[in-house]
């Protein structure tokens, strides 16, 4: 019978032979985990196309200080991600990529880099706690985590934010463990530069989140020592100066340009609004992240749950205390905030990975504990539920079956079964490496095949494609009813939003080549308004699909009027 164990051992031994080999292995693993579906996945409403469109408008206007979505100020996050996305698109234009500004995958490149950096930095951070082979496994488990794979494919802040958080906490861990004499080596003298450089970048990416994570950890750790003296090697004076040099110029520029409205909206409305109440229908009760965890940290979530008793028993040990200080205070803050999105807790997952591996190393996973094997079976249950959901969605929405995905789903289930088998025979490290393989197979099943076949979800790309039949190269476009940001990104910044059928009809009656997208619930109003016009537009096509954000099936008619 074929056994994965010898192959796993050979790969692990070869990759962990040196830090360079480990980094090359994790880089290749990250690309294998994150690239499938990277360029073919449609813009995902609503946040991704809002970020991408704002970056596109920076390129269109040459204004790299203010952040706007069409005519509206987008004063929610700092400018860092928009600069990076704009730079990626500009590089795409420089090498001759056609229609670079509407290629969503170019805007995703910073997220891909951020997710890959998170994997590599997890390996670096875990070297303060574990041997190179186990630190390598930790990096691989982060590459395999469902949530990081999702964020690698979405053009927004969270993958880069996770990388910044891991870099700061890896530097902080070395400072703490050196103070408590728990580290076998002395931290590099440039450790403080890593800490503050990542903090400065984090400030430009998403404001105070990175300082919140390390700040709460510092408070817990300092309380345990009744002293802040252990922080001296981090050189807070020069470090804060570095943050000011990097971040302050843009914050001053945006304050001057907007008269202070950026801070009123980003802090007063966006940040404090999330604390006061759930924003944009993202409310959730305390404890929701624990439910999210078993799906978002799949495939290792079940084993991480088994490490909790180990962490509690040994919570006073310097290594465990540091990891708990990384996880628990920030997790409690996220649970207390009414607005809940799965990616908020992503910066804490590397610490959970470290706790899991320390439990494996020190015999803290009890295979004989009641319910342990059943908990391990979540490795099988989660992809099985996902497969059922995708098959149901394909058949319900498009009357299709993603045949090409089915063999990979079968391999995922077989591999997940081998994870449980390895766990039962006490091969915990082998079980976790099999988790990585199962995740890679699931990635291939889902992104290139299963999701790609869901044509009904591609409303905006299909509507944008109809513009080619308008009879001119650059038609003016109006939409009535369907208002997703992805449509703005794909059809152009000047996309008009009609409030009524009369508005859409009047738009079409103006000079030039014009196109209208009319949702079926406004069709009668639109046709009544057209009755009084001498020139009638032609019906190009009708697009049927499903809008995930509204949870509704839509029928959208495309009308065009050629010039003259």
N, C-alpha and C positions, 0 to 999 in steps of 0.2 A: 504494500500500500504506500502511495506517495505521501511523504511527510514534509511539511513546510519548515520544520525545525532546523535541519542542516542549512537550508538556504538562508533563513533568518540569521542564524549564527554567523555565517560567512559574510553577509552584508554588514551586519553590526560590527564585526571585528575589523573589516576592511575600512569602514567609514570612520570608526573611532580611533584609528591608528594615529591620527594627528589632528590638530585643530583645523588645518587647511582642508584635509579630507572630509572632516565632519561638516564644514561650511559648504563645500562643494556638493556633498550629498544632500544637505538640507535645502540648498538652492534648487537643485534638480527636483527634489521631492515637492517643493513648494510650487514650482512651475507645473509639474504634473498634476498637482491638486487644484491649482487655481486657473489654469489656462483653458480647460475644456469649457466651452460656452462663453468664454470671456468676450469674444467679438461678435457672437451671434445673438446673445440675449438682448431683447429689446430694452429701451430705456424704461426703468421701473418707476412708475408713478408712486408717490408724488415727489419725494425728496430728491432722487437722483437727477431728474431733468431740471429741477429748480437750480441745483448747484451747477449743472452743465450749462444751462442757458445763461446764468449770471456770468460764468466764465467766458462764454461765447460773446456776450455783450461787452465785456472788457476788451476783447480783441476787436470788436466792431467799432467801439467808440474811442479806444486808446486811453480810457480812464481806468487806471488800475488802483484807485483809492476807494471810490464809492462802489457799492455792490447793489445791482439792480436786476429785477426780473421784469422785463418789458418796462413799463413806466413806474413800477412800484419799487420803493426802496426795500432791499432785502437785508435788513439790519438785525440779523439773528446770530451769526457766527463771525469771527474775525476773518481776515482776508487770506490767510495762508493757503487754504485748499484751492481758492480761486486762482491765485498766482501759479500754483503748481499745475493745475489743470490747463491754464492758458499756455504755460510753457510747453506742456506735452503736445497740445494742439499745434502750437507754432512750430515745434520740431517736426510734427507730421506734415505740415505744409512745406517745410523746408526740404523734406526728402521726396516731395511730390505725391503724397497720398491724395487721391481724388476726393473732393468734397469733405476735406478734413474736419471742417467745423461742425458737420452734422454726423460724424462718426463717433458714436458714443464710447467706443472702446478706447479711443485716445484719451478721453476724459477720465477713464478708469485706470489709466497707467499709474497715477500717484497712489491709488488704493492698492493696486497690485504690488507696488514697491513697498508700501506700508505693511501689507500682510506678510510679504516675504521677509521684511526686516523684523517683524514681530517673531517669526519663527527663528531667525538667526539670533536675535537678542534674547529669546527664551533660552536657547542653548547657552549663551554667554552668561545670563543671569543664574541659571541652574548650576553652572560650574562652581559657584560659591557654596553649593549645598551637596553636590553629588559628583560621582566619578564621571569621566568623559562618556563612557558608554551609556550611562543612565541619563546624563544631560542631553545626549544625542536623541535618546528615546523621548525625552521631554519636548524637544524641538519638533520631532516627528509627530507627536500627539497634538501639538498646536496646529501643525499643518493639516492634520486630519480632522480637526474640530469643525463641525458644520458651520458654526457662526462665523469663524474667521474666513472660511471659504466663501460664504455669502458676501461678507464685507469686502473681500478682494475683488468682487465683480460688480461693485456698486460705486459710482463716482460721488463719494461724499467723504466725510471726515474720519470715520471711526477706525478704519484699519491703521491709518497714520497715527491717530491718537493712541491706539494700543501700543504701537511701536515706541512712541515717546514715553508712555507710562512704564513699559518694561525696561527701557534704558535707564530711567531714573531709579526704579526700584532695584535693578541689578547693581547700580552704583551704591545705593543706600545700603543694600545687603552687605556689600563688602566692607563698608564703613562700620556697620553694626557688628558684624561677626569678627572683625579685627579687634574692636573694642572689648568684646566678650571673650576673646581668645578662642573663638570657635572656628576660625579660618586657618587653613594650613599654609596660606601664603599672604604676604603683605600686599594690599591693593596698590595698583599703579598710581603714581603721583598725579596722573591726569584723570583720575577717577572723578574729581570734582567737575572737570570740563564736560565729561559725559553727562553727569547729573544736571548741570545747569544748561548745557547746550540743548538737551532734550526738553527741559522745562521751557526754555525760550521758544523752541519750535512748537511745543504744545500750546503755549499761550497764543501763538498766531494761528493755530489750527482750531482750537475749541476753547479758548479762554481759560478759566480756572480749574478745569477738570483734573489735569495732571497734578497741579499743586495740591488739589484737594486729596487725591489718593495718597501722595507721599506725606502730606501734612498731617492727615489723620493717623497714618502709621507712626510718624515721629512722635506725636502726642502719646500714643499708647506705649511705645518703647521707652520714651523718656520718663513716663510715669513709673514704669517698672524699675528704672534705674534711679529715679528721683534726681535726675541730672540731664542737662542738655550738652554736657561736655563732650560726649561721644561724637557730636556732629562737627567738631572743630576741623577735621580733615576736609570737609566739604567746602570750607572757605566761603561762608555765606556773604561776606562783603563783596569780594570780586565776582561771586556768582550772581548776586542780585544786580550788580552793575552790568554784567554780560546780558542779563535778561532785558534790562532797560535799553541797552544799545541795540539789541536785535528787535525788540517788540515796540518800544516807545515811539519811534518815528511814525509808524503807520497809525497808531492810536491817536497821536497828536494830529496827524493829517486828516483823519476821518472826523475828529472832533471839530476841527476848523471848518471842514467842508460841509458838515451836516449841522453845525451849530449845537452839537451835543445830542442830537436826536438818536444817533447810533447807540449811545450808551443807555438812553431812556428806553429804547425798544429792545436791545439785546439783553440788558440786565433787568429792566423793569417789567417788560412784557414777556420775553421769551424765557429767561431763566427763572425769574420769580413767579411767572405765570405757571410754569411746570411744577413749582413747589406748592403753589396755592391750589391748583386744580388740574385735572387731566386735560391736556391740550390735544386738539385735533382728533378726538375720539380715541385717545391712547390711554385712557384711565385704566387703572388696575388696582386690585386690593393688595395689601401687604402679603408677602409670601408667593406672589406670582412668579418672581424670578426663580424660585426653587422648582416650580413646574416647568418653566422655560428651560431650565438647566439640563434636564434629561434629554431634551431634543437638541439644544444648541451646542452642548458639549459632547454630544454623541460623536464617536463610539465609546469614549472612556468615562462617561458620566456615571455609569453604574458602579464602576470600580472606585471612582472618587468618592462616591457616597459611602462605600465600605471603609474608607480611610478615616471617616469622621471620629469613630471611637479612639483610634490611635492618636489623632491630633488632640483630642480632649485630654487623654491620659498624660500626654507628654507636652502639654501646652506651655510649661514653664521653661523648657529647654530653649536656648537662644535661637536655634534654627526654626523650631516650630513656632515660637512666639513671634518671630519676625514675619513668617508667612501668614499667621493668623492676623497680625496687625495690618498686613497688606490687604487681606480679604475682608475681615468682619466689619470694621467701621464703615468702609465705603459701601459694602453690601447693604448694611442697615440704612445708610442714607438713601441709597437707590430704592430700597423697599419702602421707605417712609414717604418718598416723593410720589404724589398721585399719578403723574405722567410716567408710564412704563413702556419702554421699548426694549426688546431683547438685547440689543447691542450695548446698552449702557454698562453692563457688567463685564464686557469683553476684556478690559484692562486687568481684571482680577483672575482670569483663567490661567495665566502662567503660574501664579502662586498655587492655585488648586492642583495644577500639574505637578509642581514640586512636592506638595504634601502627599499626593498619591504615590509618587516614586519613593519618597522617604518611607512611606508605610510599607511598600513592597520590599525595600532594602532591609528594613528592620523587623520584618515579620508581623507587620501591623494589619495585614489583610487576613481575615479568618474565614477560610473557605467552608469551615464546618459550622459557622454561626447560622442560626435558624434564618431561612430566607435568603442566604447568600447566593445559592445557585439560581434561585428564581430572580433575584436582582440582576445577576449576570445575564439572564435571558433577555433583558432590555436591549442588549446589543442586537438581538434578532427582531424583537418586537417593533422597535422604532423604524427600521427600514421596511419592514413588512407593512406597517401602517402607512408609511409614505408611498410605497408602491401601490397600495389599494387606493389611496387618495388620488394619485396621478392617473391611474387607470380609469377611475370613476370620472375624473375631470375630462380626460380625453374623450371618453365615450359620451358623456352627457353633453359636452359643449360642441364637439366636432364629429361625433359618431366615428371615431377613429381609435385604433389601437397602436401604441408605439412599439411595433414589433421589434425594431432594432434594440430597444432598451431591455426587452425581456430577458435575453441571455445574460446580460450584465446584472440584472436584478437577481437572477438565479444564482450567479456566482457570489453576489453579495451575501445572500442568505446562507450559502454553503460556507463561505468564509466566516460569517458571524457564528454559525454553528461550531466551527472549529475553535473560535474564541472561547465559547462556553466549555468545549471539551478540554482545552488547555487549562482553563481555570479549574475544572474539576480535578485534574491531575496535578494541581499545585504549580503549574508552570506559568506564574503570573506575568513575568517579563515576556514570555512567548505569546501570552494572550494579548498583551498590549501591542506588540508588533503586528499581530494578526488584525487588531483593530485598525491600525494604519492602512493595511492592505484592503480591508473591507471598505474603508472610507474612500480610497482611490477608485475602487470598483463602483461605488455608489455615485461618485462624481461623474464617471463616464456614463452611467445609466441615465442620470437625471439631466445634466446640462446639455450635452450635444443631441440627445435623442428624445427623452420623455418631455421635457419642457419645450423643446424646439417644435414638437409636433402639435402643441396647443395653439393652433392658428387663431382661435377666437380671442386670445389674450393680446394679440398684436394689432389692436385697433388703430393706434396712432401710426405705426409704420405702414399699414395698409392704406390708410387715408392719405398719408403723405405720398405714397406711390401713385395714387390716382391723379395727382397734379400733372403728371406727364401727359395725361390725355386732355388737358385743358386747351391745347391749341396754341400755347405760347410758352416762352422759356421761364418767365418769372411772374406768374399771376398774383394778383392781390387776393387774399383769402380771408373769409369770415367763417366763424363757427357758431352755431346756435344750439345750445344745450350741452354738448360735449366740450368740456373745458380743461382737460388734463394738461399739466405742464409739458408732458412728452410731445403733445401736438405742437406747442409753441416751439420747442427745441427742433423738431423735425421739419416744420413748415416755414419758420422764420419769425424773427422778433416782431414784425409788424402784423402778425396774425390778429385780426379784429375779433372781439367777443360781442356778439349781438345779444341784446336783452329780449328781443321779441321777433316774431316773424316779419313784422313791418320793417324793423331795423335791417334784417338780413336781406329782404327784398330791395330796400333802398340802396344798400351796399352794392348789390349786383347791378343796379340800374345806373351806376356811375360809369364814367368813361374808362376804357381799358379792358384788358383781359382779367376776368374775375371768377372766383370759385367760392361756392358756399357749401359747408357741411351742415346738414340739417337733421337733428335727431327726430325720430318719428313722433315723439310726444308734442313737437312743435309743428308738425307737418301741415295740419289744417290751417293754422294761423299763417304760416308761410305762404301756402297756396292761395289763401284769400287775399293776401297782400299783393301777390303776383298778378291777380286778376285785373287790377287797374293799370298795369304797366303794358305799354305797347309791344315791347320786345320781351319774349319769354326765353328764359335760360333752358338749356337742354339738360336732361338727366343723364349724367355720365355713368353712374353705377350706384348700387346700394350695398353698403358694407354691414354685415351682421357680426356681432362679437359680444364679448362679456367684459364688463368693467369691474375689475377686482375691488376698486375703491368704493364704488357704490353698491357692489354686489348685485348688479343687474345686467340682464341681457339687453343689448342695444341694437337698434337698427338705424343707420345713418345714411341718408341720401346725399349724393354728391351732385351738385348742379354747377354748370359752367356757362359763362357767357363770353364769347370771343369778341375781340375789339371790332368796332364797326358795326 
